[in-house]
Amino acid sequence: MATHEVTSDTFNDTISKNDTVLIDFWATWCGPCKAFGPVYQKASEKYPDMYFGKIDVDNNQEIASAAGIQAIPTLMIAKGGKIVYKQAGALRGSDLENLIEQVRNLDEATIDAAAAK
């Protein structure tokens, strides 16, 4: 399996110990989450050099709240230990791949400049 379960207990280590991390905040009862799941899984198989995590918001309310998750699905991406993207809504496969390529091309100076804003 190319996706990993992330919990409130493992979130910080996951972000800090992997270069590029995508986190799908989801719930079992969420229709759009169910639609996005296979798209996310396929991307995780195409990009094995990135860490694809999933957080069930019902079982991990503490981290969902701390991350400011107000709607699901929400995709969060961290690179170099810094959050570089967070947006609610299911993405199409082509849009997710485009986003992944944009994140892949970010350098540390760009990330730091964006964080300073």
Residue, then its C-alpha position, 0 to 999 in steps of 0.5 A: m500500500a502506497t498510502h499510510e495512516v497518520t494519527s495525532d501521535t505520528f503527525n509531527d514525526t511524519i512531517s519532519k522526517n520526510d522531505t515531501v508529505l501529502i496528507d489527505f484529511w478525510a472521513t468514512w461518511c464523506g462522499p467527496c472523500k470517497a471519490f478522491g480516495p482512488v485518485y489519491q491512491k493512484a498518485s501515491e503509486k505514481y510518486p513513490d518518492m513522496y510520503f502519502g498519508k491519510i488522517d481520519v478526522d473522526n479518529n484524530q480530531e485533535i490534529a484536525s483541529a490544530a491543522g485548522i481543518q474545517a471541511i473535508p476532504t482537505l489536502m495538506i502538503a509539507k515540504g522540508g518540514k513546512i506546510v506549503y499547501k492546504q486546501a479543501g476539496a476533491l481534486r481530479g487526477s490531472d490537477l493533483e499531478n500538476l500540484i505535485e509537480q509544482v511542489r516537487n519544483l519548489d526550492e528552499a528559498t521559495i518555501d522560506a519566502a512564502a512562509a515569510k509573507 
